[in-house]
Amino acid sequence: MACECNNITRFRATEIAVADGVTTITIPTTPAINSGDVFEILLATAVPDGTDGTQVAITNGTITAALMNGNGNYFRPLPLTSRTVFLVQYLGDPSHFQILRISGKCCCMR
């Protein structure tokens, strides 16, 4: 599900899973994500144990890419909690999501 908050599209995570040291955040498949798109991801689902310090990947079923920090390293949050909001940008060469901001609590719940 997507909504608009401060003119930025917000997707609600539909699933968060941990496997092989990677936390995968699943967002809805529509609308399509294009290189350069900026949007928020609300972790509006239960966060499983074992996410601390893991590499984070984001998928919408079509694109699966790592979440990177500003230095080009894998983003490894401590701790990852429900209701956290990531502001990210998708970049296509190479395919990855760039973390722009993290908010501890959601400001607009729709």
MARZA-17088 format. One record per residue (C-alpha): residue number from 1; residue in three letters; x, y, z. Coordinates in steps of 0.2 Angstrom, whole numbers, plus 2048, in hexadecimal, padded with zeros to 3 digits. Layout:
% MARZA-17088
NUM | ALA | X | Y | Z;
...
***
This chain:
% MARZA-17088
1 | MET | 800 | 800 | 800;
2 | ALA | 807 | 811 | 7FC;
3 | CYS | 802 | 822 | 802;
4 | GLU | 808 | 834 | 801;
5 | CYS | 810 | 83D | 80F;
6 | ASN | 818 | 84E | 80C;
7 | ASN | 817 | 84A | 7F9;
8 | ILE | 822 | 83B | 7FB;
9 | THR | 81B | 82A | 7F8;
10 | ARG | 81B | 81E | 807;
11 | PHE | 81A | 80B | 805;
12 | ARG | 815 | 800 | 814;
13 | ALA | 820 | 7F1 | 815;
14 | THR | 816 | 7E1 | 813;
15 | GLU | 823 | 7D5 | 81A;
16 | ILE | 834 | 7D5 | 823;
17 | ALA | 83E | 7C5 | 822;
18 | VAL | 850 | 7C1 | 828;
19 | ALA | 85A | 7B3 | 81F;
20 | ASP | 86D | 7B0 | 81D;
21 | GLY | 871 | 7C1 | 825;
22 | VAL | 866 | 7CB | 81A;
23 | THR | 856 | 7D4 | 820;
24 | THR | 84A | 7D5 | 811;
25 | ILE | 83D | 7E3 | 811;
26 | THR | 82E | 7DF | 805;
27 | ILE | 824 | 7EE | 7FE;
28 | PRO | 815 | 7ED | 7F2;
29 | THR | 818 | 7E9 | 7E0;
30 | THR | 80F | 7F9 | 7D9;
31 | PRO | 813 | 806 | 7D4;
32 | ALA | 823 | 802 | 7CA;
33 | ILE | 833 | 809 | 7D2;
34 | ASN | 83F | 812 | 7C6;
35 | SER | 850 | 818 | 7C8;
36 | GLY | 851 | 829 | 7D2;
37 | ASP | 840 | 826 | 7DB;
38 | VAL | 840 | 82C | 7ED;
39 | PHE | 833 | 824 | 7F9;
40 | GLU | 830 | 81F | 80B;
41 | ILE | 82F | 80E | 812;
42 | LEU | 825 | 80B | 822;
43 | LEU | 829 | 7FC | 82B;
44 | ALA | 817 | 7F8 | 830;
45 | THR | 818 | 7E6 | 833;
46 | ALA | 820 | 7DB | 841;
47 | VAL | 834 | 7DC | 840;
48 | PRO | 83B | 7CA | 844;
49 | ASP | 849 | 7C7 | 850;
50 | GLY | 85A | 7C7 | 848;
51 | THR | 85A | 7D7 | 83E;
52 | ASP | 867 | 7E0 | 848;
53 | GLY | 876 | 7E4 | 83E;
54 | THR | 870 | 7DA | 82E;
55 | GLN | 872 | 7E0 | 81D;
56 | VAL | 861 | 7E7 | 817;
57 | ALA | 859 | 7E4 | 805;
58 | ILE | 849 | 7EB | 7FE;
59 | THR | 83E | 7E1 | 7F2;
60 | ASN | 82E | 7E5 | 7E9;
61 | GLY | 82D | 7D4 | 7E0;
62 | THR | 835 | 7DB | 7D1;
63 | ILE | 844 | 7E4 | 7D8;
64 | THR | 84F | 7DE | 7E6;
65 | ALA | 85D | 7E9 | 7EB;
66 | ALA | 868 | 7ED | 7FA;
67 | LEU | 866 | 7FC | 805;
68 | MET | 876 | 806 | 805;
69 | ASN | 87C | 814 | 810;
70 | GLY | 884 | 824 | 809;
71 | ASN | 895 | 81D | 809;
72 | GLY | 890 | 80F | 7FD;
73 | ASN | 890 | 801 | 80B;
74 | TYR | 882 | 7F6 | 810;
75 | PHE | 876 | 7FE | 81C;
76 | ARG | 875 | 7F4 | 82C;
77 | PRO | 869 | 7FC | 839;
78 | LEU | 869 | 7F9 | 84B;
79 | PRO | 85C | 7F6 | 850;
80 | LEU | 84E | 7F4 | 843;
81 | THR | 83D | 7F7 | 84A;
82 | SER | 82B | 7F8 | 845;
83 | ARG | 825 | 809 | 840;
84 | THR | 836 | 80F | 83A;
85 | VAL | 835 | 819 | 82A;
86 | PHE | 843 | 818 | 81D;
87 | LEU | 844 | 826 | 810;
88 | VAL | 84D | 81E | 801;
89 | GLN | 852 | 821 | 7EF;
90 | TYR | 853 | 813 | 7E3;
91 | LEU | 862 | 814 | 7D7;
92 | GLY | 864 | 808 | 7C8;
93 | ASP | 877 | 807 | 7C4;
94 | PRO | 87B | 7FD | 7CE;
95 | SER | 86A | 7F8 | 7D4;
96 | HIS | 868 | 7FE | 7E7;
97 | PHE | 85E | 808 | 7F3;
98 | GLN | 867 | 817 | 7FB;
99 | ILE | 862 | 81B | 80D;
100 | LEU | 85E | 82E | 80E;
101 | ARG | 856 | 82F | 820;
102 | ILE | 84F | 824 | 82E;
103 | SER | 841 | 82A | 839;
104 | GLY | 83D | 821 | 849;
105 | LYS | 82A | 823 | 848;
106 | CYS | 81E | 826 | 83A;
107 | CYS | 817 | 837 | 839;
108 | CYS | 808 | 834 | 82E;
109 | MET | 7FF | 823 | 830;
110 | ARG | 7F2 | 821 | 822;
***
